[in-house]
Amino acid sequence: MRKTTEREDTIQTLCVNRTELPKLLGCGQATADRLSIDAGARIKIGKRVLIKLDKLNSYLETIAE
């Protein structure tokens, strides 16, 4: 199995994986998972789960109002 390569943060990130999301949000893994599911931002590719940040951001904006 190949390890994913680290990327530069100079480009705009479209998606993050499940382990990066809690670090971005400043919350726990369970809360991050629940938010991504509620937002409909999860993408499954095989066993890999990615979260679309634009969908998650728009969902967070709607619940913050």
C-alpha positions in Angstrom: 0.0 0.0 0.0 1.4 3.4 -0.9 1.6 6.2 1.6 0.0 9.5 0.5 2.4 12.2 -0.1 2.5 15.4 1.9 1.4 18.5 0.0 2.2 22.2 0.0 -0.4 24.4 1.6 0.2 27.1 -0.9 -2.6 25.8 -3.2 -6.2 25.9 -2.2 -7.2 22.6 -0.7 -10.5 21.1 -2.0 -10.7 18.1 0.3 -9.1 16.7 3.5 -9.1 13.3 5.0 -10.7 12.3 8.2 -7.6 12.7 10.3 -6.9 16.3 9.1 -10.5 17.5 9.6 -10.5 17.7 13.5 -7.3 19.6 13.4 -8.9 22.2 11.1 -12.1 22.5 13.1 -10.5 22.3 16.5 -12.8 19.5 17.7 -12.8 15.8 18.2 -13.0 13.0 15.6 -16.6 12.1 16.4 -17.8 15.8 16.1 -15.9 16.2 12.9 -17.5 13.0 11.4 -21.0 14.1 12.5 -20.5 17.6 10.9 -19.2 16.1 7.6 -22.1 13.7 7.4 -24.7 16.3 8.3 -23.2 18.6 5.6 -23.2 15.9 3.0 -19.6 16.6 2.4 -18.2 13.1 2.6 -16.7 11.4 -0.5 -15.8 7.7 -0.4 -13.3 6.4 -2.9 -12.7 2.8 -2.0 -11.8 2.7 1.6 -10.6 6.3 1.6 -12.9 9.0 3.0 -12.5 12.6 1.9 -14.4 15.7 3.0 -15.2 18.5 0.6 -14.3 21.7 2.4 -16.5 24.1 0.4 -19.6 22.0 1.3 -18.6 21.8 4.9 -17.9 25.6 5.1 -21.3 26.5 3.6 -23.0 24.1 6.1 -21.2 25.7 9.0 -22.2 29.1 7.8 -25.9 28.1 7.7 -25.9 26.6 11.2 -23.9 29.5 12.7 -26.7 32.1 11.8 
